[in-house]
Amino acid sequence: MLTAKKKELLIKKTQIHEKDTGSAEVQVALLTKQISELTTHLKKHQKDEHSRRGLMKMVADRRTHLKYLEKKNKNRYNAIVKKLSLK
């Protein structure tokens, strides 16, 4: 689970401007962190199907945000993919 401090640091690393808390880059970064934490949980608890479903929803949501970024601004898309080492 993301604590408020972890979330704040992650937002500061990926924000576009000073008051940015909801841009596609920030959302992708937050989802990536949640996905990685949930993946480690599921390695320990293989039968937790409810969390697995939540993970699949997060992955789909992240993919949607990335498609949007790729369509709207290829440079921002490439920057966030490189920063988060995705794909």
N, C-alpha and C positions, 0 to 999 in steps of 0.2 A: 504494500500500500504506500502511495506517495504521501509523504508528510508535507506540511505547508512549506517548510524550509527547502526541501528538495525541489518542490514544485516551483518555488520562487527562483531558485538558482537556475533551474532549467529554462524558465521563461526569460531570465536575464541573458542567458547565453544565446537564445535564438530569436529574440524580439527584433523587429525591424526598426522601431523607433522607441522612445522612452516609455510611452504609455501603452505600448502594444501588449495585449494579453490574449488576443483571440485570433490572430492571423493564422493562415493555413500552416505556416512554418512552426509556430508555437504549438498548434494542435497536433501536428505530426510528431513533434518532439515529445510531447506529453504522452501521446498514445504509444510511441515506441518504448518509452520508459515503462509504462504500465504493462505492455506486452511482454517485455523482458522479465519483469518481476513475476507476472502470472505464469510465464513459461517455466520458471524455476519452481514455482509452487506445483505445477502440474507434473513435473518430473518426479516430485516426491509423492504426490497424491494422484496416481494414474486414473482412479475411478471417479474423480470429481467431475462429473459431466456438466454440472451447472456452471462451473468456472470455465470449462472448455468451451461452452456455448458463448459465454461472455468474451472469451479470447477471440473466437471467430468473428464476433460482431466488431470488436476493436480492430482486428486486422482488416476487415472490409471497410470500416470507416477511415482508417489510415490510407488505404488504397484509393478511396474516393477523393480524399484531400490531395493526395499526390497526383491523381489524374487531373484534378482541377488546376493545380499549380503548373503541371506540364503544359496544359492547354493555354493558360493565361500568360505565364511568364517562364520561359524555358530556363533563363539564367537563375532565377530563384529556385526553381525545381532542382537544377543541377547542384546548386550550392547546398541545399538542405540534404540531398541524397549523399553528397560527399561528406558533409559535416556529421551525419548520423551513421555513415557507412552502411547504407541500405543497398539492396540489390546486389 
